């Protein structure tokens, strides 16, 4: 009995692809397998979209810039001052939450992050609210182990 395997013929025009469902061989057309059926999704994807209002998006981006600026100031301080980094690490490892928060506040940043830490590192979550709605978050994870 003859078994036709397209991988055994280098002159076969359908290339072997790592994801065969992307291959034109498996696409809808004359070579469609009888085990596959066409589904009409045309009405499904034609749903109406809401009118675009970029105001909240632009405001979030503006607030995110201030969060990133504060995060940058804090990271510069951690990277440049060995004494600051050592003090911050030791306070965090000893679970002195108040001292860690005070040390971060004294860097001069406007947006104070929510600080959590593990024995492996420090997690800082900067966030801003617009009219009781959380518009943007910036999470930094800094490892020390």
FILUM-855494 format. One record per atom (N, C-alpha, C): residue number from 1; residue in one letter; atom name; x, y, z. Coordinates in steps of 0.02 Angstrom, whole numbers, plus 50000, padded with zeros to 5 digits. Layout:
REM FILUM-855494
k=NUM; r=a; a=CA; px=X; py=Y; pz=Z
...
END
This chain:
REM FILUM-855494
k=1; r=x; a=N; px=50042; py=49941; pz=50000
k=1; r=x; a=CA; px=50000; py=50000; pz=50000
k=1; r=x; a=C; px=50045; py=50062; pz=50000
k=2; r=x; a=N; px=50026; py=50112; pz=49963
k=2; r=x; a=CA; px=50065; py=50173; pz=49956
k=2; r=x; a=C; px=50039; py=50225; pz=50005
k=3; r=x; a=N; px=50084; py=50250; pz=50046
k=3; r=x; a=CA; px=50066; py=50302; pz=50094
k=3; r=x; a=C; px=50098; py=50368; pz=50072
k=4; r=x; a=N; px=50057; py=50418; pz=50060
k=4; r=x; a=CA; px=50083; py=50482; pz=50037
k=4; r=x; a=C; px=50097; py=50527; pz=50096
k=5; r=x; a=N; px=50161; py=50540; pz=50108
k=5; r=x; a=CA; px=50182; py=50584; pz=50162
k=5; r=x; a=C; px=50215; py=50645; pz=50131
k=6; r=x; a=N; px=50186; py=50705; pz=50139
k=6; r=x; a=CA; px=50216; py=50764; pz=50107
k=6; r=x; a=C; px=50285; py=50780; pz=50132
k=7; r=x; a=N; px=50303; py=50758; pz=50193
k=7; r=x; a=CA; px=50371; py=50772; pz=50218
k=7; r=x; a=C; px=50424; py=50732; pz=50182
k=8; r=x; a=N; px=50405; py=50678; pz=50149
k=8; r=x; a=CA; px=50454; py=50637; pz=50115
k=8; r=x; a=C; px=50469; py=50662; pz=50045
k=9; r=x; a=N; px=50432; py=50710; pz=50020
k=9; r=x; a=CA; px=50442; py=50736; pz=49953
k=9; r=x; a=C; px=50468; py=50808; pz=49956
k=10; r=x; a=N; px=50531; py=50819; pz=49939
k=10; r=x; a=CA; px=50557; py=50887; pz=49942
k=10; r=x; a=C; px=50527; py=50933; pz=49888
k=11; r=x; a=N; px=50497; py=50904; pz=49835
k=11; r=x; a=CA; px=50469; py=50945; pz=49782
k=11; r=x; a=C; px=50396; py=50961; pz=49793
k=12; r=x; a=N; px=50369; py=50938; pz=49847
k=12; r=x; a=CA; px=50300; py=50953; pz=49862
k=12; r=x; a=C; px=50295; py=51027; pz=49881
k=13; r=x; a=N; px=50247; py=51063; pz=49853
k=13; r=x; a=CA; px=50248; py=51136; pz=49859
k=13; r=x; a=C; px=50222; py=51163; pz=49925
k=14; r=x; a=N; px=50193; py=51123; pz=49968
k=14; r=x; a=CA; px=50170; py=51146; pz=50034
k=14; r=x; a=C; px=50225; py=51135; pz=50084
k=15; r=x; a=N; px=50252; py=51190; pz=50113
k=15; r=x; a=CA; px=50308; py=51181; pz=50160
k=15; r=x; a=C; px=50282; py=51154; pz=50227
k=16; r=x; a=N; px=50325; py=51118; pz=50262
k=16; r=x; a=CA; px=50309; py=51094; pz=50328
k=16; r=x; a=C; px=50322; py=51153; pz=50376
k=17; r=x; a=N; px=50271; py=51170; pz=50414
k=17; r=x; a=CA; px=50276; py=51227; pz=50459
k=17; r=x; a=C; px=50267; py=51203; pz=50531
k=18; r=x; a=N; px=50297; py=51239; pz=50579
k=18; r=x; a=CA; px=50290; py=51218; pz=50648
k=18; r=x; a=C; px=50219; py=51221; pz=50673
k=19; r=x; a=N; px=50178; py=51265; pz=50644
k=19; r=x; a=CA; px=50107; py=51270; pz=50663
k=19; r=x; a=C; px=50066; py=51257; pz=50600
k=20; r=x; a=N; px=50046; py=51195; pz=50589
k=20; r=x; a=CA; px=50015; py=51179; pz=50525
k=20; r=x; a=C; px=49949; py=51215; pz=50512
k=21; r=x; a=N; px=49915; py=51240; pz=50565
k=21; r=x; a=CA; px=49852; py=51274; pz=50552
k=21; r=x; a=C; px=49863; py=51342; pz=50519
k=22; r=x; a=N; px=49926; py=51368; pz=50517
k=22; r=x; a=CA; px=49941; py=51429; pz=50481
k=22; r=x; a=C; px=49959; py=51416; pz=50408
k=23; r=x; a=N; px=49968; py=51354; pz=50391
k=23; r=x; a=CA; px=49989; py=51336; pz=50324
k=23; r=x; a=C; px=49933; py=51348; pz=50274
k=24; r=x; a=N; px=49949; py=51369; pz=50212
k=24; r=x; a=CA; px=49897; py=51376; pz=50162
k=24; r=x; a=C; px=49866; py=51309; pz=50144
k=25; r=x; a=N; px=49901; py=51255; pz=50158
k=25; r=x; a=CA; px=49874; py=51188; pz=50144
k=25; r=x; a=C; px=49812; py=51175; pz=50186
k=26; r=x; a=N; px=49810; py=51202; pz=50246
k=26; r=x; a=CA; px=49753; py=51190; pz=50290
k=26; r=x; a=C; px=49701; py=51246; pz=50288
k=27; r=x; a=N; px=49712; py=51295; pz=50245
k=27; r=x; a=CA; px=49664; py=51350; pz=50241
k=27; r=x; a=C; px=49603; py=51329; pz=50202
k=28; r=x; a=N; px=49552; py=51371; pz=50204
k=28; r=x; a=CA; px=49490; py=51356; pz=50170
k=28; r=x; a=C; px=49502; py=51362; pz=50095
k=29; r=x; a=N; px=49480; py=51313; pz=50058
k=29; r=x; a=CA; px=49489; py=51314; pz=49986
k=29; r=x; a=C; px=49479; py=51245; pz=49958
k=30; r=x; a=N; px=49509; py=51234; pz=49901
k=30; r=x; a=CA; px=49499; py=51171; pz=49866
k=30; r=x; a=C; px=49528; py=51112; pz=49905
k=31; r=x; a=N; px=49578; py=51122; pz=49945
k=31; r=x; a=CA; px=49610; py=51067; pz=49981
k=31; r=x; a=C; px=49580; py=51058; pz=50051
k=32; r=x; a=N; px=49523; py=51088; pz=50063
k=32; r=x; a=CA; px=49492; py=51084; pz=50129
k=32; r=x; a=C; px=49476; py=51011; pz=50146
k=33; r=x; a=N; px=49496; py=50990; pz=50205
k=33; r=x; a=CA; px=49482; py=50923; pz=50227
k=33; r=x; a=C; px=49407; py=50915; pz=50240
k=34; r=x; a=N; px=49379; py=50857; pz=50226
k=34; r=x; a=CA; px=49308; py=50847; pz=50239
k=34; r=x; a=C; px=49291; py=50849; pz=50313
k=35; r=x; a=N; px=49340; py=50845; pz=50357
k=35; r=x; a=CA; px=49327; py=50845; pz=50429
k=35; r=x; a=C; px=49321; py=50915; pz=50457
k=36; r=x; a=N; px=49339; py=50965; pz=50417
k=36; r=x; a=CA; px=49333; py=51034; pz=50439
k=36; r=x; a=C; px=49272; py=51065; pz=50406
k=37; r=x; a=N; px=49241; py=51110; pz=50440
k=37; r=x; a=CA; px=49184; py=51145; pz=50411
k=37; r=x; a=C; px=49193; py=51219; pz=50419
k=38; r=x; a=N; px=49162; py=51256; pz=50374
k=38; r=x; a=CA; px=49167; py=51328; pz=50377
k=38; r=x; a=C; px=49114; py=51355; pz=50424
k=39; r=x; a=N; px=49133; py=51405; pz=50463
k=39; r=x; a=CA; px=49086; py=51439; pz=50507
k=39; r=x; a=C; px=49082; py=51511; pz=50484
k=40; r=x; a=N; px=49023; py=51537; pz=50480
k=40; r=x; a=CA; px=49015; py=51606; pz=50458
k=40; r=x; a=C; px=49021; py=51652; pz=50519
k=41; r=x; a=N; px=49079; py=51684; pz=50526
k=41; r=x; a=CA; px=49091; py=51730; pz=50581
k=41; r=x; a=C; px=49083; py=51803; pz=50559
k=42; r=x; a=N; px=49061; py=51814; pz=50498
k=42; r=x; a=CA; px=49061; py=51883; pz=50473
k=42; r=x; a=C; px=49016; py=51928; pz=50514
k=43; r=x; a=N; px=48959; py=51904; pz=50537
k=43; r=x; a=CA; px=48915; py=51946; pz=50578
k=43; r=x; a=C; px=48942; py=51954; pz=50649
k=44; r=x; a=N; px=48979; py=51907; pz=50672
k=44; r=x; a=CA; px=49005; py=51909; pz=50740
k=44; r=x; a=C; px=49056; py=51965; pz=50749
k=45; r=x; a=N; px=49099; py=51976; pz=50699
k=45; r=x; a=CA; px=49152; py=52025; pz=50705
k=45; r=x; a=C; px=49131; py=52095; pz=50684
k=46; r=x; a=N; px=49071; py=52105; pz=50662
k=46; r=x; a=CA; px=49049; py=52171; pz=50640
k=46; r=x; a=C; px=49009; py=52207; pz=50695
k=47; r=x; a=N; px=49028; py=52197; pz=50757
k=47; r=x; a=CA; px=48993; py=52231; pz=50811
k=47; r=x; a=C; px=49012; py=52304; pz=50811
k=48; r=x; a=N; px=48966; py=52347; pz=50831
k=48; r=x; a=CA; px=48983; py=52418; pz=50832
k=48; r=x; a=C; px=49026; py=52436; pz=50892
k=49; r=x; a=N; px=49073; py=52480; pz=50881
k=49; r=x; a=CA; px=49116; py=52504; pz=50935
k=49; r=x; a=C; px=49088; py=52569; pz=50963
k=50; r=x; a=N; px=49105; py=52582; pz=51025
k=50; r=x; a=CA; px=49085; py=52645; pz=51055
k=50; r=x; a=C; px=49124; py=52702; pz=51025
k=51; r=x; a=N; px=49096; py=52761; pz=51031
k=51; r=x; a=CA; px=49130; py=52820; pz=51008
k=51; r=x; a=C; px=49194; py=52830; pz=51049
k=52; r=x; a=N; px=49248; py=52847; pz=51016
k=52; r=x; a=CA; px=49313; py=52854; pz=51049
k=52; r=x; a=C; px=49317; py=52923; pz=51082
k=53; r=x; a=N; px=49334; py=52922; pz=51148
k=53; r=x; a=CA; px=49346; py=52984; pz=51184
k=53; r=x; a=C; px=49414; py=52976; pz=51219
k=54; r=x; a=N; px=49466; py=53008; pz=51193
k=54; r=x; a=CA; px=49533; py=52997; pz=51220
k=54; r=x; a=C; px=49549; py=53038; pz=51283
k=55; r=x; a=N; px=49502; py=53074; pz=51311
k=55; r=x; a=CA; px=49517; py=53118; pz=51367
k=55; r=x; a=C; px=49545; py=53080; pz=51427
k=56; r=x; a=N; px=49511; py=53026; pz=51448
k=56; r=x; a=CA; px=49535; py=52988; pz=51506
k=56; r=x; a=C; px=49603; py=52955; pz=51490
k=57; r=x; a=N; px=49611; py=52931; pz=51429
k=57; r=x; a=CA; px=49673; py=52900; pz=51408
k=57; r=x; a=C; px=49731; py=52951; pz=51411
k=58; r=x; a=N; px=49719; py=53011; pz=51388
k=58; r=x; a=CA; px=49770; py=53063; pz=51389
k=58; r=x; a=C; px=49786; py=53085; pz=51460
k=59; r=x; a=N; px=49734; py=53089; pz=51502
k=59; r=x; a=CA; px=49745; py=53107; pz=51572
k=59; r=x; a=C; px=49786; py=53053; pz=51608
k=60; r=x; a=N; px=49770; py=52990; pz=51594
k=60; r=x; a=CA; px=49808; py=52935; pz=51624
k=60; r=x; a=C; px=49881; py=52937; pz=51603
k=61; r=x; a=N; px=49892; py=52951; pz=51540
k=61; r=x; a=CA; px=49961; py=52956; pz=51515
k=61; r=x; a=C; px=49998; py=53013; pz=51549
k=62; r=x; a=N; px=49964; py=53069; pz=51559
k=62; r=x; a=CA; px=49995; py=53126; pz=51593
k=62; r=x; a=C; px=50014; py=53109; pz=51665
k=63; r=x; a=N; px=49968; py=53076; pz=51701
k=63; r=x; a=CA; px=49983; py=53056; pz=51769
k=63; r=x; a=C; px=50037; py=53002; pz=51771
k=64; r=x; a=N; px=50038; py=52959; pz=51722
k=64; r=x; a=CA; px=50089; py=52907; pz=51719
k=64; r=x; a=C; px=50159; py=52938; pz=51711
k=65; r=x; a=N; px=50163; py=52993; pz=51675
k=65; r=x; a=CA; px=50228; py=53028; pz=51668
k=65; r=x; a=C; px=50254; py=53051; pz=51736
k=66; r=x; a=N; px=50209; py=53077; pz=51778
k=66; r=x; a=CA; px=50232; py=53099; pz=51845
k=66; r=x; a=C; px=50252; py=53039; pz=51888
k=67; r=x; a=N; px=50215; py=52983; pz=51881
k=67; r=x; a=CA; px=50234; py=52923; pz=51918
k=67; r=x; a=C; px=50302; py=52898; pz=51896
k=68; r=x; a=N; px=50315; py=52899; pz=51831
k=68; r=x; a=CA; px=50379; py=52875; pz=51806
k=68; r=x; a=C; px=50436; py=52921; pz=51827
k=69; r=x; a=N; px=50422; py=52985; pz=51831
k=69; r=x; a=CA; px=50473; py=53033; pz=51853
k=69; r=x; a=C; px=50492; py=53019; pz=51926
k=70; r=x; a=N; px=50441; py=53009; pz=51969
k=70; r=x; a=CA; px=50455; py=52994; pz=52039
k=70; r=x; a=C; px=50491; py=52927; pz=52046
k=71; r=x; a=N; px=50470; py=52877; pz=52007
k=71; r=x; a=CA; px=50504; py=52812; pz=52010
k=71; r=x; a=C; px=50577; py=52819; pz=51988
k=72; r=x; a=N; px=50589; py=52860; pz=51938
k=72; r=x; a=CA; px=50657; py=52871; pz=51915
k=72; r=x; a=C; px=50700; py=52904; pz=51968
k=73; r=x; a=N; px=50672; py=52954; pz=52003
k=73; r=x; a=CA; px=50709; py=52987; pz=52056
k=73; r=x; a=C; px=50727; py=52937; pz=52111
k=74; r=x; a=N; px=50679; py=52896; pz=52130
k=74; r=x; a=CA; px=50691; py=52847; pz=52183
k=74; r=x; a=C; px=50742; py=52795; pz=52162
k=75; r=x; a=N; px=50738; py=52771; pz=52099
k=75; r=x; a=CA; px=50786; py=52722; pz=52075
k=75; r=x; a=C; px=50856; py=52752; pz=52069
k=76; r=x; a=N; px=50860; py=52815; pz=52049
k=76; r=x; a=CA; px=50926; py=52847; pz=52047
k=76; r=x; a=C; px=50957; py=52850; pz=52117
k=77; r=x; a=N; px=50916; py=52865; pz=52166
k=77; r=x; a=CA; px=50941; py=52870; pz=52235
k=77; r=x; a=C; px=50964; py=52801; pz=52258
k=78; r=x; a=N; px=50926; py=52749; pz=52242
k=78; r=x; a=CA; px=50946; py=52681; pz=52261
k=78; r=x; a=C; px=51010; py=52660; pz=52226
k=79; r=x; a=N; px=51018; py=52679; pz=52164
k=79; r=x; a=CA; px=51076; py=52659; pz=52125
k=79; r=x; a=C; px=51139; py=52698; pz=52142
k=80; r=x; a=N; px=51131; py=52762; pz=52161
k=80; r=x; a=CA; px=51189; py=52805; pz=52171
k=80; r=x; a=C; px=51214; py=52806; pz=52243
k=81; r=x; a=N; px=51170; py=52799; pz=52292
k=81; r=x; a=CA; px=51189; py=52805; pz=52362
k=81; r=x; a=C; px=51193; py=52737; pz=52395
k=82; r=x; a=N; px=51254; py=52715; pz=52409
k=82; r=x; a=CA; px=51263; py=52651; pz=52442
k=82; r=x; a=C; px=51235; py=52652; pz=52513
k=83; r=x; a=N; px=51242; py=52707; pz=52547
k=83; r=x; a=CA; px=51216; py=52714; pz=52615
k=83; r=x; a=C; px=51139; py=52709; pz=52615
k=84; r=x; a=N; px=51107; py=52744; pz=52567
k=84; r=x; a=CA; px=51034; py=52742; pz=52562
k=84; r=x; a=C; px=51010; py=52671; pz=52548
k=85; r=x; a=N; px=51043; py=52638; pz=52501
k=85; r=x; a=CA; px=51022; py=52570; pz=52483
k=85; r=x; a=C; px=51032; py=52521; pz=52541
k=86; r=x; a=N; px=51087; py=52528; pz=52576
k=86; r=x; a=CA; px=51101; py=52483; pz=52632
k=86; r=x; a=C; px=51050; py=52494; pz=52688
k=87; r=x; a=N; px=51035; py=52557; pz=52703
k=87; r=x; a=CA; px=50986; py=52573; pz=52756
k=87; r=x; a=C; px=50916; py=52547; pz=52736
k=88; r=x; a=N; px=50897; py=52557; pz=52673
k=88; r=x; a=CA; px=50832; py=52534; pz=52649
k=88; r=x; a=C; px=50826; py=52458; pz=52652
k=89; r=x; a=N; px=50878; py=52424; pz=52631
k=89; r=x; a=CA; px=50878; py=52350; pz=52633
k=89; r=x; a=C; px=50874; py=52324; pz=52704
k=90; r=x; a=N; px=50914; py=52352; pz=52749
k=90; r=x; a=CA; px=50914; py=52327; pz=52818
k=90; r=x; a=C; px=50847; py=52341; pz=52852
k=91; r=x; a=N; px=50817; py=52399; pz=52840
k=91; r=x; a=CA; px=50752; py=52413; pz=52869
k=91; r=x; a=C; px=50698; py=52366; pz=52841
k=92; r=x; a=N; px=50701; py=52353; pz=52777
k=92; r=x; a=CA; px=50652; py=52309; pz=52746
k=92; r=x; a=C; px=50660; py=52237; pz=52771
k=93; r=x; a=N; px=50722; py=52214; pz=52777
k=93; r=x; a=CA; px=50733; py=52145; pz=52799
k=93; r=x; a=C; px=50713; py=52136; pz=52872
k=94; r=x; a=N; px=50717; py=52190; pz=52911
k=94; r=x; a=CA; px=50696; py=52186; pz=52981
k=94; r=x; a=C; px=50622; py=52203; pz=52990
k=95; r=x; a=N; px=50585; py=52211; pz=52935
k=95; r=x; a=CA; px=50513; py=52225; pz=52934
k=95; r=x; a=C; px=50496; py=52289; pz=52971
k=96; r=x; a=N; px=50536; py=52340; pz=52961
k=96; r=x; a=CA; px=50523; py=52405; pz=52990
k=96; r=x; a=C; px=50488; py=52448; pz=52936
k=97; r=x; a=N; px=50423; py=52435; pz=52928
k=97; r=x; a=CA; px=50384; py=52467; pz=52875
k=97; r=x; a=C; px=50384; py=52543; pz=52880
k=98; r=x; a=N; px=50375; py=52569; pz=52940
k=98; r=x; a=CA; px=50373; py=52641; pz=52949
k=98; r=x; a=C; px=50439; py=52675; pz=52929
k=99; r=x; a=N; px=50495; py=52645; pz=52947
k=99; r=x; a=CA; px=50560; py=52673; pz=52929
k=99; r=x; a=C; px=50572; py=52671; pz=52854
k=100; r=x; a=N; px=50550; py=52617; pz=52822
k=100; r=x; a=CA; px=50557; py=52611; pz=52749
k=100; r=x; a=C; px=50516; py=52665; pz=52714
k=101; r=x; a=N; px=50453; py=52674; pz=52736
k=101; r=x; a=CA; px=50411; py=52725; pz=52706
k=101; r=x; a=C; px=50438; py=52795; pz=52718
k=102; r=x; a=N; px=50463; py=52809; pz=52778
k=102; r=x; a=CA; px=50492; py=52874; pz=52793
k=102; r=x; a=C; px=50554; py=52888; pz=52750
k=103; r=x; a=N; px=50595; py=52837; pz=52742
k=103; r=x; a=CA; px=50655; py=52845; pz=52702
k=103; r=x; a=C; px=50637; py=52860; pz=52629
k=104; r=x; a=N; px=50586; py=52828; pz=52603
k=104; r=x; a=CA; px=50564; py=52841; pz=52534
k=104; r=x; a=C; px=50534; py=52911; pz=52529
k=105; r=x; a=N; px=50496; py=52932; pz=52579
k=105; r=x; a=CA; px=50466; py=53000; pz=52578
k=105; r=x; a=C; px=50519; py=53054; pz=52578
k=106; r=x; a=N; px=50574; py=53042; pz=52611
k=106; r=x; a=CA; px=50627; py=53093; pz=52616
k=106; r=x; a=C; px=50668; py=53100; pz=52553
k=107; r=x; a=N; px=50653; py=53061; pz=52501
k=107; r=x; a=CA; px=50689; py=53069; pz=52437
k=107; r=x; a=C; px=50662; py=53129; pz=52398
k=108; r=x; a=N; px=50604; py=53156; pz=52419
k=108; r=x; a=CA; px=50576; py=53214; pz=52386
k=108; r=x; a=C; px=50526; py=53199; pz=52331
k=109; r=x; a=N; px=50503; py=53137; pz=52326
k=109; r=x; a=CA; px=50455; py=53121; pz=52273
k=109; r=x; a=C; px=50385; py=53142; pz=52294
k=110; r=x; a=N; px=50343; py=53156; pz=52244
k=110; r=x; a=CA; px=50275; py=53180; pz=52257
k=110; r=x; a=C; px=50226; py=53122; pz=52269
k=111; r=x; a=N; px=50232; py=53069; pz=52230
k=111; r=x; a=CA; px=50188; py=53011; pz=52235
k=111; r=x; a=C; px=50222; py=52957; pz=52276
k=112; r=x; a=N; px=50196; py=52945; pz=52335
k=112; r=x; a=CA; px=50226; py=52895; pz=52380
k=112; r=x; a=C; px=50199; py=52826; pz=52362
k=113; r=x; a=N; px=50243; py=52778; pz=52349
k=113; r=x; a=CA; px=50219; py=52711; pz=52329
k=113; r=x; a=C; px=50197; py=52669; pz=52389
k=114; r=x; a=N; px=50158; py=52618; pz=52374
k=114; r=x; a=CA; px=50142; py=52567; pz=52424
k=114; r=x; a=C; px=50201; py=52518; pz=52423
k=115; r=x; a=N; px=50230; py=52507; pz=52481
k=115; r=x; a=CA; px=50292; py=52468; pz=52485
k=115; r=x; a=C; px=50276; py=52400; pz=52516
k=116; r=x; a=N; px=50301; py=52348; pz=52483
k=116; r=x; a=CA; px=50300; py=52281; pz=52513
k=116; r=x; a=C; px=50367; py=52249; pz=52498
k=117; r=x; a=N; px=50386; py=52203; pz=52539
k=117; r=x; a=CA; px=50452; py=52173; pz=52529
k=117; r=x; a=C; px=50451; py=52101; pz=52552
k=118; r=x; a=N; px=50498; py=52064; pz=52525
k=118; r=x; a=CA; px=50510; py=51995; pz=52542
k=118; r=x; a=C; px=50585; py=51989; pz=52558
k=119; r=x; a=N; px=50607; py=51932; pz=52580
k=119; r=x; a=CA; px=50680; py=51925; pz=52590
k=119; r=x; a=C; px=50720; py=51933; pz=52525
k=120; r=x; a=N; px=50687; py=51926; pz=52467
k=120; r=x; a=CA; px=50722; py=51931; pz=52403
k=120; r=x; a=C; px=50726; py=52001; pz=52375
k=121; r=x; a=N; px=50680; py=52045; pz=52393
k=121; r=x; a=CA; px=50681; py=52111; pz=52363
k=121; r=x; a=C; px=50625; py=52156; pz=52387
k=122; r=x; a=N; px=50617; py=52209; pz=52349
k=122; r=x; a=CA; px=50571; py=52263; pz=52367
k=122; r=x; a=C; px=50522; py=52273; pz=52310
k=123; r=x; a=N; px=50459; py=52284; pz=52327
k=123; r=x; a=CA; px=50407; py=52296; pz=52277
k=123; r=x; a=C; px=50375; py=52363; pz=52292
k=124; r=x; a=N; px=50376; py=52408; pz=52242
k=124; r=x; a=CA; px=50348; py=52475; pz=52249
k=124; r=x; a=C; px=50292; py=52484; pz=52198
k=125; r=x; a=N; px=50233; py=52502; pz=52222
k=125; r=x; a=CA; px=50176; py=52513; pz=52177
k=125; r=x; a=C; px=50156; py=52587; pz=52181
k=126; r=x; a=N; px=50169; py=52623; pz=52127
k=126; r=x; a=CA; px=50148; py=52692; pz=52120
k=126; r=x; a=C; px=50080; py=52693; pz=52088
k=127; r=x; a=N; px=50033; py=52733; pz=52113
k=127; r=x; a=CA; px=49967; py=52736; pz=52082
k=127; r=x; a=C; px=49938; py=52806; pz=52089
k=128; r=x; a=N; px=49893; py=52822; pz=52043
k=128; r=x; a=CA; px=49857; py=52886; pz=52044
k=128; r=x; a=C; px=49784; py=52872; pz=52033
k=129; r=x; a=N; px=49742; py=52915; pz=52061
k=129; r=x; a=CA; px=49670; py=52910; pz=52053
k=129; r=x; a=C; px=49644; py=52972; pz=52020
k=130; r=x; a=N; px=49592; py=52962; pz=51978
k=130; r=x; a=CA; px=49556; py=53018; pz=51948
k=130; r=x; a=C; px=49483; py=53010; pz=51970
k=131; r=x; a=N; px=49459; py=53055; pz=52012
k=131; r=x; a=CA; px=49390; py=53054; pz=52034
k=131; r=x; a=C; px=49369; py=52985; pz=52060
k=132; r=x; a=N; px=49405; py=52959; pz=52107
k=132; r=x; a=CA; px=49393; py=52894; pz=52140
k=132; r=x; a=C; px=49401; py=52835; pz=52093
k=133; r=x; a=N; px=49429; py=52845; pz=52034
k=133; r=x; a=CA; px=49442; py=52790; pz=51988
k=133; r=x; a=C; px=49517; py=52783; pz=51980
k=134; r=x; a=N; px=49542; py=52723; pz=51990
k=134; r=x; a=CA; px=49613; py=52710; pz=51982
k=134; r=x; a=C; px=49631; py=52713; pz=51908
k=135; r=x; a=N; px=49670; py=52763; pz=51889
k=135; r=x; a=CA; px=49684; py=52772; pz=51818
k=135; r=x; a=C; px=49749; py=52740; pz=51796
k=136; r=x; a=N; px=49798; py=52738; pz=51840
k=136; r=x; a=CA; px=49862; py=52713; pz=51818
k=136; r=x; a=C; px=49902; py=52686; pz=51876
k=137; r=x; a=N; px=49939; py=52632; pz=51862
k=137; r=x; a=CA; px=49982; py=52600; pz=51912
k=137; r=x; a=C; px=50050; py=52588; pz=51880
k=138; r=x; a=N; px=50101; py=52595; pz=51920
k=138; r=x; a=CA; px=50169; py=52579; pz=51899
k=138; r=x; a=C; px=50200; py=52536; pz=51954
k=139; r=x; a=N; px=50218; py=52475; pz=51937
k=139; r=x; a=CA; px=50246; py=52429; pz=51986
k=139; r=x; a=C; px=50320; py=52418; pz=51972
k=140; r=x; a=N; px=50361; py=52429; pz=52023
k=140; r=x; a=CA; px=50433; py=52416; pz=52018
k=140; r=x; a=C; px=50450; py=52359; pz=52065
k=141; r=x; a=N; px=50489; py=52313; pz=52041
k=141; r=x; a=CA; px=50514; py=52259; pz=52084
k=141; r=x; a=C; px=50590; py=52261; pz=52079
k=142; r=x; a=N; px=50621; py=52272; pz=52136
k=142; r=x; a=CA; px=50694; py=52278; pz=52140
k=142; r=x; a=C; px=50719; py=52221; pz=52184
k=143; r=x; a=N; px=50762; py=52180; pz=52156
k=143; r=x; a=CA; px=50788; py=52122; pz=52193
k=143; r=x; a=C; px=50855; py=52139; pz=52225
k=144; r=x; a=N; px=50867; py=52109; pz=52282
k=144; r=x; a=CA; px=50933; py=52116; pz=52312
k=144; r=x; a=C; px=50964; py=52049; pz=52329
k=145; r=x; a=N; px=50930; py=51996; pz=52312
k=145; r=x; a=CA; px=50958; py=51930; pz=52326
k=145; r=x; a=C; px=50948; py=51885; pz=52267
END
